[in-house]
């Protein structure tokens, strides 16, 4: 492809990919803004004020304004790698911009000064991330029309507590992914086939900080971390981990190019995320349990079989797709029922970024 975006068709195709509502694709969310009006962070005021001062300092303000040269022909020699890399970028920009839009909407609909200020800062960061990814896509001859994405993407309603659980985990697992890839490529610079990976250190700093913000919101209300809500925490832990496992294993050429074993990478990320999440959640998943690992592998195989039917029509194909979906759901349920590990770390203990 050409280095710059030359045709509307190229842009539209990439934007259409971001608009797709596939099972594993990042979603856009809306929530009960009136309920978020009543967030009271007074129980964690000291930590909150320190965090907000860090957001105000905006240490990364110039980081994503930096530019780089890149020859897109480097990826032309391996079309499969290029396809998987573009899929990674489009998925990433969708997720980053999803956060930006959600935070902007919360800021717009609430008057609570603490919540309003936090959402403004986080929307600022996510906007930078999305814009930076779009620059990378542009150098590869494509881009995502973020205006179209905001208007046309299907929105999913989540209660505020679901937003807290899911977004906290997404931000923390994002940190774990970025820092693991960054450290690996620092040890093996010959595997860094694109310069965007050089930005991952400061990038994961933003992800970690966003997760800390939602951690404080949850810690300000103990009900969110006890009772029946423990089941929701278990659900979102499993949903985020299983989604990542299946999605990563759909990009084998990408991790081969990194010189990484994708399964080993995923479980390293799970370990980091589990250790971080212990600062807030009352339980963690036992990702070392052979039954857990076998269950994720079964979900991967079922998704692979279902994906093989994409583009085919007919009642038999529909029945087979439904069968794979039901079997995936049953596997998820079995994983959900596996024993978890109780977390006895005091909630006031906070983990710092590990770089």
Protein Blocks (a to p, Z undefined) as FASTA:
>chain_A
ZZbdfbfklmmmmmmmmmpccfklccdddddfklmmmpcfklmmmmmmmmmmmmmnomml
mmmmpccdddfklmmmmmmlmmmmmmmmmmmmmmmmmmmmmmmmmmmmpcbfklmmmmmm
mmmmmmmmmmmmmmmmmmnopacdfklmmmmpccddddfklmmmmmmmmmmmmmmmmmmm
mmmmmmmmmlmmbfklmmmmmmmmmmmmmmmmmmmmmmmmmklmgcjllmmmmmmmmmmm
mmmmmmmmmmmmlmmmnopafklmmmmmmmmmmmmmmmmmgcdcdfkbmklmmmmmmmmm
mmmmmmmmgoiacjklmmmmmmmmmmmmmmmmmmmmpccdddfbdfklccddfZZ
